[in-house]
Amino acid sequence: MKNYIIAEIGINHNGSVEIAKNLILKAKKSGCDAVKFQKRDVDSVYSSEELDAPRESPWGTTNREQKNGLELTIDNYMDLCAYTKNLGMDFGVSCWDLVSLNLIEKHINVDFHKVASALVTHKSFLEALANTGKPVILSTGMSTQEEVDEAMRILGNSAKYVLACTSTYPTRPEDINLLYIDTLASRYPETKVGFSNHYNGHDACVAAVARGAQCVEFHITLDRTMYGSDQSASIENADALVSAIREVEKMLGTGEKSVLPEEVSVQKKLRKVSDTV
């Protein structure tokens, strides 16, 4: 089964359309199926107190300057969507508020919406996503099972994938919990399951595919030493990761046992026992 692989650009573009396009091109060359960005209306997501708090960044000395510096305009997103589609990939967005969702819906025909783990319990936001008629992908980080159940209930048939996820950056190996993929598959048999990665290596994504994931999302970066809160949990060598995922897909096989034609000559040479089962 071929996984749907999403390169999460998120805010790793650092407010630069040029960097964003370089990341999209990198995702394309690595063999990803889609890219995903994040969109926030800063004043909707954060309080004045949070925005006025001191924070050193390339854009200034307050949280507000940093948050605004990371945001792209709707014209930028329209440009990036067109660029992505021209490369033959899907384009998705994680909106963090209703203002952003309405803006994206008005101007951009996204291929999917993604529910960031921070929005799992935002009932009116989930209802608005379901009402768009677009496929929705749900991440389950920092959520209880009851919260995931309620989010899935609200999203209904719009939920295309539900992803196992741990919202730490980067995630420690002992916190990844790949067995939760099995739980999701059992709990939501009508929805495809997958894995949203915040581990800073390739192992978790590859193991998730072996575990039965049908969608893998990972943060992509040009350089993990660049400015940004997500860079250290991002993948630099996306080519190697996607290649490993595709190899594991081949290795999974059908689950049925039979003698391959290529095994017959080996069987004749090595099987010496006269009694048969």
C-alpha positions in Angstrom: 0.0 0.0 0.0 1.4 3.4 -1.1 1.5 5.9 1.7 0.4 9.5 1.3 3.5 11.4 2.2 3.1 15.0 3.4 6.1 17.4 3.8 5.1 19.8 6.6 6.7 23.1 5.7 4.7 24.8 8.5 6.6 27.9 9.5 10.1 26.7 8.5 10.0 29.2 5.6 10.6 32.0 8.2 8.3 34.4 6.4 10.2 34.0 3.1 8.4 33.0 -0.1 11.8 32.1 -1.7 12.6 29.7 1.2 9.0 28.3 1.0 9.4 27.6 -2.8 12.8 26.0 -2.1 11.1 23.7 0.5 8.3 22.8 -1.9 10.8 21.9 -4.6 12.8 19.9 -2.2 9.6 18.0 -1.2 8.9 17.3 -4.9 12.4 16.1 -5.7 12.3 13.7 -2.7 9.0 12.1 -3.9 6.5 13.6 -1.5 2.8 13.7 -2.5 1.9 17.0 -0.8 3.1 20.0 1.1 1.4 21.6 4.1 1.7 25.1 5.5 0.3 26.8 8.7 -1.8 29.9 8.8 -2.6 32.1 11.8 -4.4 35.3 12.4 -2.0 36.5 15.1 -4.5 38.6 17.0 -7.1 35.7 17.0 -4.6 33.1 18.3 -2.7 35.0 20.9 -3.7 37.5 23.7 -2.3 41.0 23.8 -0.3 40.0 26.9 1.3 37.1 25.0 2.0 39.3 21.9 3.5 42.1 24.0 5.8 39.8 25.9 9.6 40.2 25.2 11.1 37.9 22.6 14.3 38.3 20.6 14.0 37.3 17.0 15.2 38.3 13.6 12.1 40.6 13.4 12.3 42.5 16.7 12.1 42.2 20.4 8.5 41.1 21.1 6.3 38.0 20.5 4.1 40.1 18.2 7.0 41.0 15.9 8.2 37.4 15.8 4.7 36.0 15.1 4.0 38.6 12.4 7.4 38.0 10.8 6.6 34.3 10.4 3.2 34.9 8.6 2.8 34.9 4.9 0.0 36.9 3.1 -2.9 35.4 1.4 -1.3 36.5 -1.9 1.8 34.6 -0.9 -0.3 31.5 -0.3 -2.1 31.8 -3.6 1.4 32.0 -5.3 2.7 29.0 -3.3 -0.4 26.9 -4.0 -0.1 27.5 -7.8 3.6 26.7 -7.6 2.8 23.4 -5.8 0.1 22.4 -8.2 2.3 23.1 -11.2 4.8 20.6 -9.7 2.0 18.0 -9.5 1.7 17.9 -5.7 -1.2 18.5 -3.4 -1.4 21.7 -1.2 -2.8 21.7 2.3 -3.0 24.2 5.2 -3.3 23.9 9.0 -5.3 27.0 9.9 -5.2 27.9 13.6 -8.3 30.0 13.8 -11.6 30.8 12.0 -10.4 34.0 10.5 -7.5 32.2 8.8 -9.8 29.3 7.7 -12.3 31.7 6.1 -9.5 33.5 4.3 -8.0 30.3 3.0 -11.4 29.0 1.9 -12.3 32.2 0.1 -9.1 32.4 -1.9 -7.5 28.9 -2.2 -8.8 25.6 -3.3 -6.8 23.5 -0.9 -6.6 19.7 -1.4 -7.1 19.1 2.4 -7.3 20.8 5.7 -5.2 19.6 8.6 -6.3 19.9 12.2 -3.2 20.9 14.2 -3.1 19.0 17.6 -3.7 22.4 19.4 -7.1 22.6 17.8 -8.4 19.1 18.6 -10.8 20.4 21.3 -12.0 23.5 19.4 -15.5 22.4 18.6 -16.7 25.4 16.5 -13.5 25.2 14.4 -13.9 21.5 13.8 -17.5 22.1 12.7 -16.4 24.8 10.3 -13.8 22.4 8.8 -16.4 19.7 8.3 -18.6 22.2 6.6 -16.0 23.1 4.0 -16.6 19.8 2.3 -12.8 19.3 1.9 -11.0 16.2 3.2 -9.7 16.7 6.8 -6.6 15.2 8.4 -6.6 15.1 12.2 -3.5 14.9 14.4 -3.9 13.6 17.9 -1.0 15.1 19.8 -1.5 16.4 23.4 -5.0 14.8 23.4 -6.8 12.3 25.5 -8.7 9.4 23.8 -12.0 11.0 24.7 -10.9 14.2 23.0 -9.9 12.4 19.9 -13.2 10.5 19.9 -15.2 13.7 20.1 -13.2 15.4 17.4 -13.7 12.4 15.1 -17.4 12.5 15.9 -17.7 16.2 14.9 -15.6 15.7 11.7 -17.7 12.7 10.6 -17.1 11.6 7.1 -14.8 14.6 6.3 -12.0 12.9 8.3 -9.8 11.3 5.7 -6.9 10.4 7.9 -6.3 10.3 11.7 -2.7 10.5 12.7 -0.8 9.2 15.7 1.2 12.1 17.0 3.2 13.3 20.0 3.5 17.1 20.3 7.1 17.4 21.6 9.8 19.0 19.5 11.8 16.8 18.9 10.1 13.8 20.3 12.1 11.3 22.4 12.0 7.7 21.1 10.2 6.4 24.2 7.4 9.0 23.7 6.6 8.2 20.1 4.1 5.4 20.9 3.8 3.8 17.4 1.5 1.2 18.8 -1.2 3.9 18.9 -1.4 3.5 15.1 -2.9 0.0 15.8 -5.4 1.5 18.3 -6.5 4.1 15.8 -7.0 1.5 13.1 -9.1 -0.6 15.4 -11.1 2.3 16.8 -11.9 4.1 13.5 -12.1 1.3 10.9 -13.7 3.6 8.3 -10.9 6.1 8.5 -7.3 5.8 7.2 -4.6 6.0 9.8 -1.2 7.5 9.8 1.7 9.1 11.7 2.7 12.7 12.2 6.4 12.9 13.0 8.2 15.2 15.4 11.2 12.8 15.9 14.4 14.2 14.4 15.5 11.0 12.7 14.0 8.7 10.0 13.4 5.7 12.1 9.9 6.6 13.4 8.4 7.3 10.0 9.8 4.1 8.5 8.6 2.1 11.5 5.2 3.7 11.3 4.8 2.4 7.7 5.8 -1.1 8.9 3.1 -0.7 11.7 0.4 0.0 9.1 0.4 3.8 8.6 -1.2 4.9 5.3 -0.2 8.5 5.7 3.1 9.9 6.9 3.7 13.6 7.7 7.1 15.0 8.6 8.5 18.5 9.0 10.9 19.4 6.3 13.8 21.9 6.4 16.6 23.1 4.3 18.9 23.3 7.3 18.1 22.2 10.9 20.3 25.0 12.3 18.1 27.7 10.8 16.1 29.9 13.0 12.7 28.4 14.1 11.1 26.4 16.8 10.3 23.4 14.5 13.7 23.2 12.7 15.3 20.8 15.3 12.3 18.4 14.8 12.5 18.5 11.0 14.0 16.3 8.3 16.9 17.6 6.3 17.5 14.5 4.1 14.0 14.0 2.8 15.2 12.0 -0.2 16.6 9.2 2.0 13.5 9.2 4.2 11.0 8.9 1.3 13.1 6.3 -0.4 13.2 4.2 2.8 9.4 4.5 3.2 8.9 3.3 -0.4 11.2 0.4 0.2 9.4 -0.7 3.3 6.1 -0.5 1.4 7.6 -3.1 -1.0 8.8 -5.3 1.9 5.4 -5.5 3.5 4.1 -7.8 0.8 0.6 -9.3 0.8 0.5 -11.2 4.1 -0.2 -14.5 2.3 2.4 -17.2 2.3 3.4 -19.0 -1.0 6.4 -20.3 -2.8 7.9 -17.7 -5.1 9.0 -18.8 -8.6 12.5 -17.7 -7.7 12.4 -20.0 -4.6 11.7 -23.2 -6.6 15.3 -23.8 -7.8 16.6 -23.1 -4.3 13.9 -25.5 -2.9 15.1 -28.3 -5.2 18.7 -27.7 -4.2 18.4 -27.3 -0.5 15.3 -29.3 0.6 16.6 -32.8 1.3 14.0 -34.1 3.8 11.9 -36.9 2.2 8.9 -36.6 4.6 6.4 -33.8 3.8 4.0 -32.0 6.0 
